[in-house]
């Protein structure tokens, strides 16, 4: 573990076996880059991070792994975006992907294999999610992978709603001369959903369990009803597949969701996002979890390369 300067800030760099990880824990608990040194000495970026001029709007950067909390993606209240309604019927604001990715964190622990950081809610977060809680992000780094655990402790007197997730920006394609269509993805889903303009979940595309990553129907699709907790993608006929896992049980909860998304046809990244449930959980209730007073819940994901 070492500290390195970057755009006026100080990054932490971990070297664990063949993997190198770069993060800014105090800024959104953001894991920025993960790269792997291959047997021939070349380096493959697993998590994409772009060249930047500054870190003024790091939460808007398309790269690394933004933390999505307390809710994923777009929240709606009665058809109006960027709002949600709590159990008492109070309408509150809710930014895209929640309040943590743009928030400040205090580092609780840093060691040779990872870090743990606690969210420190600011004014925006308190207006959107005005509860008494502790939200902690803990990364554990391995020679060919990582795990990340969210823990949410309810310090208040009423059940605490959440439906959190990750937004991994994976480098793809990763082989020189390859195209997105040269890669396959396997997601063992029995249901596919989209989100309509009013925030409701509607039927998604008919997809096979294994699809070309170049299939545009995958973009912005929720894959749920999972028969397995693993989504696997990689280049046809070559080693180096990436496996993303939700939880530790072989079969996750029925609402557990993988999301596939990218920005454009030529984007150098492809997002495979493990979520507790689909977007707009406070309204649809699908995937919404409630932490009882005095209790703690966790959400664990892992990523590996083989």
C-alpha positions in Angstrom: 0.0 0.0 0.0 1.4 3.4 -0.9 0.2 7.0 -1.3 0.6 8.8 -4.7 -0.2 12.3 -5.8 -3.0 12.8 -8.4 -4.6 16.0 -9.6 -4.1 17.7 -6.3 -5.2 14.8 -4.2 -3.5 11.8 -2.7 -4.5 8.3 -4.0 -3.9 5.0 -2.3 -2.4 2.3 -4.4 -2.5 -1.4 -3.4 -0.4 -4.1 -5.1 -1.9 -7.5 -4.3 -0.2 -10.3 -6.3 -0.8 -9.5 -10.0 -3.4 -6.9 -9.3 -3.0 -3.2 -8.7 -5.9 -1.1 -7.2 -6.2 2.7 -7.0 -8.8 4.4 -4.9 -9.9 7.7 -3.3 -11.8 6.4 -0.2 -12.6 9.8 1.2 -14.3 10.9 -2.1 -17.3 8.7 -2.6 -15.4 5.6 -1.4 -14.4 5.5 -5.1 -12.4 2.5 -6.4 -11.0 4.2 -9.5 -8.9 1.6 -11.3 -8.0 -2.1 -11.1 -5.4 -3.4 -13.5 -3.8 -6.8 -13.9 -0.2 -7.6 -14.9 -0.2 -10.6 -17.2 2.3 -13.3 -17.6 4.0 -11.6 -20.5 4.5 -8.4 -18.6 1.6 -6.5 -20.3 -1.0 -4.8 -18.2 -4.8 -5.2 -18.7 -7.2 -2.7 -17.2 -10.1 -4.5 -15.6 -11.8 -1.3 -14.3 -11.7 1.6 -16.7 -10.6 5.1 -15.6 -10.4 8.0 -18.1 -7.8 10.8 -18.3 -9.0 13.8 -16.3 -8.0 17.4 -15.9 -9.4 17.7 -12.4 -11.5 16.0 -9.8 -14.1 18.7 -9.3 -17.0 16.5 -10.4 -15.6 13.0 -9.7 -19.1 11.6 -9.0 -19.9 12.3 -12.7 -16.8 10.5 -14.0 -17.6 7.4 -16.1 -15.1 5.0 -14.6 -14.2 2.9 -11.6 -17.0 1.9 -9.4 -19.5 4.5 -8.1 -21.3 3.6 -4.9 -25.1 3.6 -5.4 -26.9 4.3 -2.1 -29.5 4.3 -0.7 -31.3 3.6 -4.0 -30.2 2.7 -7.5 -30.6 4.7 -10.7 -33.7 6.8 -11.1 -36.3 7.2 -8.3 -39.8 8.5 -9.0 -42.8 9.6 -7.0 -46.1 9.3 -8.9 -44.4 9.7 -12.3 -42.0 12.6 -11.3 -38.3 11.7 -11.5 -35.8 12.5 -8.8 -38.2 12.1 -5.9 -39.4 9.3 -3.6 -42.0 9.0 -0.9 -41.2 7.5 2.5 -43.4 5.2 4.7 -44.9 8.2 6.4 -46.1 9.6 3.0 -43.5 12.4 2.9 -42.1 13.3 -0.5 -38.4 13.8 -0.6 -35.7 14.5 -3.3 -33.5 11.7 -4.5 -30.6 12.3 -7.0 -29.7 9.9 -9.7 -28.1 6.9 -8.0 -28.6 8.3 -4.5 -26.4 10.4 -2.3 -23.1 8.4 -1.6 -21.2 8.6 -4.9 -20.9 12.4 -4.5 -20.5 12.3 -0.8 -17.6 12.4 1.7 -16.4 9.4 3.6 -14.1 9.1 6.6 -11.5 6.3 6.4 -12.0 3.8 9.2 -9.3 1.4 8.1 -6.6 1.0 5.5 -4.3 -2.0 5.3 -2.3 -4.0 2.8 -5.5 -5.7 1.4 -8.1 -2.9 1.3 -10.0 -0.3 3.2 -13.2 0.5 5.1 -14.9 4.0 4.9 -18.0 5.4 6.5 -20.3 7.8 4.8 -20.6 11.3 6.3 -24.0 12.7 5.1 -24.0 16.3 4.0 -26.9 18.7 3.5 -28.1 17.1 0.2 -27.9 13.6 1.8 -29.8 14.7 4.9 -32.6 16.3 2.8 -33.0 13.2 0.7 -32.5 10.5 3.3 -33.1 12.1 6.8 -32.5 9.1 9.0 -30.1 8.2 11.7 -27.8 5.5 10.4 -24.2 4.4 9.6 -23.4 3.3 6.1 -20.0 1.7 5.6 -18.2 0.5 2.4 -15.5 -2.1 2.9 -13.2 -3.4 0.1 -11.0 -6.5 0.2 -8.5 -6.9 -2.6 -7.2 -10.3 -3.9 -4.5 -11.2 -6.5 -7.3 -11.9 -9.1 -10.3 -10.2 -7.7 -12.1 -8.1 -5.0 -15.0 -8.1 -2.7 -17.0 -5.1 -1.5 -19.4 -5.2 1.4 -22.0 -2.5 2.2 -23.2 -2.4 5.8 -26.2 -0.3 6.9 -26.8 0.1 10.6 -30.1 1.6 11.7 -29.5 4.0 14.7 -33.1 5.3 14.6 -36.5 4.2 15.8 -38.2 3.3 12.5 -37.4 0.7 9.7 -34.7 2.0 7.3 -35.4 1.5 3.6 -32.7 0.8 1.1 -31.9 -0.9 -2.3 -28.3 -0.2 -3.1 -25.9 -1.4 -5.8 -22.6 -1.0 -7.7 -21.8 0.6 -11.1 -18.7 -1.2 -12.3 -17.2 0.4 -15.4 -15.3 -2.6 -16.9 -12.8 -2.0 -19.7 -14.1 -3.6 -22.9 -12.9 -4.5 -25.4 -9.6 -5.3 -23.6 -7.7 -7.0 -26.5 -6.1 -4.9 -29.2 -8.2 -5.0 -32.4 -11.2 -6.6 -30.7 -14.7 -5.3 -31.0 -17.6 -5.4 -28.5 -19.3 -8.0 -30.6 -16.3 -10.3 -30.0 -17.4 -10.7 -26.4 -20.1 -12.9 -24.8 -22.0 -12.4 -21.6 -23.9 -15.0 -19.6 -26.6 -13.9 -17.1 -28.8 -16.7 -15.8 -32.0 -14.5 -15.6 -35.6 -15.7 -15.9 -36.9 -12.1 -16.2 -35.9 -9.0 -18.0 -37.3 -5.6 -17.3 -37.0 -2.0 -18.4 -38.0 1.3 -16.7 -40.5 3.4 -18.5 -40.7 7.2 -18.5 -42.9 7.3 -15.4 -40.5 5.0 -13.5 -42.5 1.8 -13.7 -41.0 -1.6 -14.6 -42.2 -2.9 -17.9 -41.3 -6.1 -19.8 -37.8 -6.1 -21.3 -36.3 -7.7 -24.4 -36.4 -11.5 -25.0 -32.8 -12.5 -24.5 -30.8 -15.8 -24.4 -28.9 -16.7 -21.3 -25.7 -16.1 -23.3 -25.6 -13.1 -25.6 -23.1 -11.1 -27.6 -22.1 -8.0 -25.6 -22.6 -6.1 -28.9 -26.4 -6.8 -28.8 -28.0 -3.3 -28.2 -31.0 -4.9 -26.5 -28.8 -5.5 -23.5 -28.4 -1.7 -22.8 -30.3 -0.4 -19.8 -31.9 -3.8 -19.1 -32.6 -5.2 -15.7 -31.9 -9.0 -15.4 -33.6 -10.6 -12.4 -35.1 -13.9 -11.3 -31.6 -15.2 -11.2 -30.9 -18.9 -11.2 -27.3 -18.2 -10.1 -25.6 -15.3 -8.4 -23.0 -15.1 -11.2 -22.8 -13.0 -14.4 -19.8 -13.9 -16.6 -18.4 -12.1 -19.6 -15.3 -12.4 -21.8 -13.8 -12.7 -25.2 -14.9 -15.7 -27.3 -12.4 -18.5 -27.2 -9.9 -16.7 -24.9 -9.0 -16.8 -21.2 -9.6 -13.8 -18.9 -13.3 -14.0 -18.2 -14.7 -11.6 -15.6 -17.2 -13.0 -13.1 -19.4 -10.7 -11.0 -21.2 -12.3 -8.1 -24.1 -11.0 -5.9 -23.9 -12.3 -2.4 -22.5 -15.6 -1.2 -25.5 -17.8 -1.8 -25.6 -19.8 -5.0 -29.1 -18.6 -5.7 -29.7 -14.9 -4.7 -33.0 -13.4 -3.7 -35.6 -13.2 -6.5 -35.3 -9.4 -6.7 -31.5 -9.4 -7.0 -30.6 -7.7 -10.3 -27.8 -7.4 -12.8 -27.9 -4.3 -15.0 -26.1 -4.1 -18.4 -25.4 -0.7 -19.7 -23.0 1.4 -21.8 -23.0 5.0 -23.1 -22.3 4.6 -26.8 -21.3 2.2 -29.5 -17.6 3.2 -29.2 -17.4 3.7 -25.4 -14.2 2.0 -24.0 -16.2 0.5 -21.1 -19.2 -1.8 -20.5 -21.1 -1.8 -17.2 -22.2 -5.0 -15.5 -23.9 -3.8 -12.3 -24.9 -5.9 -9.3 -27.9 -4.4 -7.5 -30.1 -5.4 -4.6 -33.1 -4.9 -6.8 -34.3 -2.9 -9.9 -34.5 0.9 -10.0 -37.3 2.8 -8.2 -37.6 0.3 -5.4 -39.2 2.8 -2.9 -42.2 3.0 -5.3 -42.4 -0.5 -6.8 -41.2 -2.2 -3.6 -39.3 -4.8 -5.7 -36.0 -5.3 -4.0 -36.6 -2.8 -1.3 -35.1 -3.9 2.1 -36.0 -2.6 5.5 -33.4 -2.5 8.3 -35.2 -2.8 11.7 -34.2 -0.3 14.4 -31.0 -1.3 16.1 -30.1 -3.8 13.4 -27.6 -4.0 10.6 -27.9 -5.4 7.1 -25.2 -6.1 4.5 -24.9 -6.4 0.8 -21.8 -8.2 -0.6 -20.6 -8.5 -4.2 -17.4 -9.9 -5.6 -15.5 -9.7 -8.9 -12.9 -12.1 -10.2 -10.8 -12.7 -13.3 -9.8 -16.1 -14.6 
